[in-house]
Amino acid sequence: MNFKKIITLFSLLLISGLIVYGYLLYRDIFGANTKFKENEVFVYIPTESDYEAVKKIVSPYIQDMERFEMVANKKSYPERTEKAGRFLLKKGMNSNEIVNALRINVPVNLAFNNQERLENFAGRIGSQIESDSLSLLTAFKDKKFLEENGFTEENVLSMFIPNSYEFFWNTNATKFRDKMAKEYRKFWTEARLEKAKLQNLTPIQVSVLASIVHKETVKRDERPKVAGVYLNRLERGIKLEADPTVIYAVKLKSGDFTQVIKRVLYRDLETDSPYNTYKYEGLPPGPIAMPDITALDAVLNPEKHNYIYFCASVTNFGYHEFAVTTAQHEVNRQKYVAWVNQQGIKR
């Protein structure tokens, strides 16, 4: 074999080797490297996770970890300081796409409403982001924060306006709280503040009254009318005598917020609690639930009328019968009591 043939053969072998190497490299980088059946999965990487922790978390979703690590090293992923977050992996992704996906922290759309207590709210949020309920509750009750923002432990629930908010999953408790405080200030525009002033209420008092309105009726179109009743009572110095506040007081005293109370009994009206508006005049010290925006706006835009009483209707279920005089109200109340007794509702 002459020298020319040797060079030719060597060149062919080299080219073949490069082709094979190129194919293998292409496969490692661009070949599908997932092993989950779903079309997409979210991967959650906790705060302060290092590269070794990341590999353990993603390994159940990756077909060939060696291929993944090779690409991760080439793209300098292991050297990244910040790795925490919520990341979206899609079926059929290659190693290159997986590494790229692990650089994009996908926000969580948080939704919450109708939480009765700060503890319930902390638990609700703690189930959706990395921070647990205890750290959230501690942040919410921080004395310095409360004083600087004009809240107390009893009324700070007013700060959280039910809506849909976007947060990174790894947002810590303090940053979550501060962002919600910012959203609260954004909600209370000059126009809303002026409307609250016209009702002789502060924003916190609006939230407290709105929580009662929210609990009284699920019918959004009726809420301005119910709000008008309570505002009439406040203006005339009449006790609110709101059943939802009594129910809240009973639950608070027992410590059991899981109990279902459909009927308020006479003994319940004697519950000694500042939340019992049958016993104490004015508004409770804090909201009895988290009012939604329709309830807040109902208090800010109440229906103008002379009603000071209302009772659940037995002919138009879900709505109420309104009255100006005690006599009118007593007729409505007796109809409701008779219906409740007929239904066998004792508690």
N, C-alpha and C positions, 0 to 999 in steps of 0.2 A: 504494500500500500504506500503510494507516494505521499509526500508532505501535503500536497494540495487536497488530496482526498481526506487526509486526517483533519485538516482545518475545516473542510466542509462538514464532515461528520460531527466534529466538535461544535460547530456553529449550530447545526441542527439540534443537537442534544441541548445546547444552551437555550436555544429558542423554545424548544419543547418544555424545558424546565421552567423557563420564565412564564410560558403560557399556563402551565400547571399551577405555578406559584400565584400567578395573577388571578386564576380562577378561584383558588383556595382563599386568597385574600378578599376577592370580591364576594365570595360566599360568606366569609366570616363577617364582613362589614354589611353587605346588602342582602344576604339571605335571611328569610324569615326565621325568627329565633324566639317565638313565644310558644307556650304550651297550655294556655287556658282556653276553655270552650266558649266563654262569653265573647261578645263582640268587643267589649271594652271593660276594663277593671280600673278601680282607683287604688293606688298604693299610698299608704300613709307612713311617712318617715318622721319619727319624733325629733324634737329639738335636741341638739348636741349629739346627734348620731354621727359616727365616723364611717369611713368607707367599709369597714368590716361589717358594721351593723346594717348598712345599706344592702350589702350582698346577701345577708341572711334574709332580709325582708323581701327582696325581689326574686330570690332564687326559686320560690314556688311557681313563678310566672314565666321563667326563662328556660328554654330548652337546653342550651349549651352555655354554661357559665364561663367556660374558657374563652369562647368567642366573644361573649359580652365583656369580659375583663380586658381582653386584648384591645378592643375598640375603646373602652373606657380609659385605658392607659394612654392610648394614642391621642385622645381628646382631652387629656389632663383632668378628667373628672375626679380621680382620687385626691387631687390637691385642693379641690374646692373646700372652703371653710364652711359655708352654709349649704346644708343638704336637706334640711327639714322642710316638710310641706306635704301637699296633696298632689299626686301626679297621676295623669291619665295614660294608661297603656292600652293600645288597641291590638286586637287579634291580627297576627301576621306581621307585626312590626319587626324590622331587622335590628341588629345590634346598634347600628348608628342612630336609628330613629328612637330606640329605647333610651340611649344616653341623652339624646336631645330632649326627650320627654321628661327626663329626670332633672332637667334644668328649668322647666316651666311649672311653677307653683300655681295650680288651678284653684281659684277662690271657691269658697262655699257660699251658697245663697242661704242665709239664715232667715228663718221665719218663726215668729212666736206671737201668741195672743192669749188672752183670757187666763193668764197665770194668776192664781189667787194670792200667792205670797212670794216674797223675795227668794225663799228657799226653793220653791217650785220653779221659778224662773232660772235660777242658777243651775238646777238640774237639767232643765230643758236645753240651755245653751251648752252645758258641759257634755251633752250627748252629741253635739254637733261640731265642736272644735276640740283642740288638744287639751286646753285648760279644763281641769276638773271642777266640779261644783263647789268644793271647799275653797279653792283658790279664788274662784269668781266671787263667792259670797264674802270672803275676806276683803277683796278689793272694793266691793259695793259698800261695805260697812266701814271702810277706813275713815276714821274721825276727821282727819285733815281734809280729805276729799269732800266729805259731807259738809263741813263748815265752810269751805271755800266756795261751794256751789249752792249753799242755802238749803240743803236737805237734812233730814233726820233719818234714822233707821226705819221709822214708821212710814215715812212718805217717799223715800227714794225710789220706790217702785214706779212713781209718777214719771221718772226720768226716761223710762223705756217705752217709746212709742211703737206699738205694734205695726210692723211693716215688713218688707223684704229687704235685707241688707247683705252686702257682699263683704266677706271677710276671708283672709287666708286662714286655713285650718290651724296653722301653728301660731296664730295670734295669742299672745299671753293675756292673762286676766286684766291687768292694768290697762293695756292698750285697748282691749275690748271696751272696758268701762269708759275710758276717755273718749273713744270714738262715739259711744252712745250719748255721752254728755254733749258732744259737738252736734250730733243729730237732733238732740232735744232742743238746743238753742236755735238750730236752724228751723225747727218746726214752729217755734214761737216767734213768728214774724211780727212786725209792727202792727199789722192788721189784726192778728189774733190777740195780741196783747191789749189792743184798744177795745176789742169786743169783750175780753175778760173784765176790763176796767168798768165797762158799761154795766156789767152784771155784779159789780162790787166784789169781784173775786180775783185772787191771785192765780197764776198758772197752776200751782199745786192744788189750790182749792177747786179749780176747774176739773182737774184730774180726779180728785176725790169724789166730787159730785157725779162726774161722768161714769165712774166705776159703779155707782149705785144705779144710774140710769141703764148702764150696760147690763147689769144683772136683772133689772126689773123687766126688761122686754128685749126679745130677740128681733122684734119687728123694727127695722131701721126707720121706716116711715113714721113710726109712732114715738120715737125717741125725743124729738123736739117738744112734743106735747107733754110727755112725762117730765122732761127737764123743766118745762114751764110750771108744772105743779110744784116741784121742789123749790124752785126759785121764788114762787109766790109764798111758800111757807117760810122760807128764810127771810123774805122781806117783811112778813107780818110777825116774825118772832115765834112761829109755831114749830113745835118739834117735827122733824122730818118723818118719824115713825115709819121707816122703811124696813120691810121684812128682810131683805137681803142683808142688812146690817146686823139684824138679830141673829140670823143664821150664821154669819161670820163670827159673831161674838160667841155663840154656842160652840162652834168648831174650835175657835181659838182657846176657849177655856178648857175644853176637853183635850186639846192637842191632836184631835183626829180630824183631818181635813178630807178624809176619804168617805166619811159618812154622807149619805144622801138624805136631805131634809126637804120634803115636799110640802109639809104643813107646819106652820109656826103655831106652837101651843102657848096658852096663857102663861105657863111657868117659864117659857123661854123669854117672855117680855121682861121678866124680873132679873135676867142675867146682868150682873154688875160688870159692865165693861164700857169704856169710852166709845166703843164701836156700836153700842146699843142705842140707836137714835129714838127709841121709845122712852128711854130712861134719861138721856142727856140731850140738851138742846144743841143746835148747830151741826156742823160737819164732824165726822170722825177724824181722828188724828192722821189717818192715811187712807189710801184707796183699799177697797175690799176685794179688788181684782184689778187686772190690767185692762183699762177701757180701750176699745179700738177707736180709730179716728172718727167714725160716724158718731160715737157717743160723745167724744170731746167736742165735735162740731155742733152737736145737738145742744149742749150746754152753752156754747158760744152764740148759737143762733136759735134760741128757744121759741116755741110758739107762744104768742101773746094771748092769754085768756084769763078767766077768773077762777078756774078750777083749783081746788086745794085738796081734793080727794080723788082716788081712783082705785079700782078693784078689778081683778081678773074677770073677763067676760065669760059667761057660760053659753053664749050663743055665737060669738065670733072668736073662736079659740085662738089663743096667741096674742089677742089684743085685750084692751081694758075698757071698762065703763068709767066715765069721769063724772064728777059731781061738784057742785058749788056749795051745797048745804050738807050739814050732818045728816039730815033726814033723807035726802036723796042717796047719800052714800050708804046709809044703813039698809035701804032697800036693796041696793046692789050687793052689799056684803052678805045679806041673808040668802040671796039667790046663790051666791058662790058657796057659802057654808053648806047649804042643802045639797048642792051638786057634789061637793067634796065628800060629804057623808054618804051620799048615794054610791059614789065610786069606791067607798071603803078605804079611803086614804086616811090613815091614822098618824102617819109620820112622814 
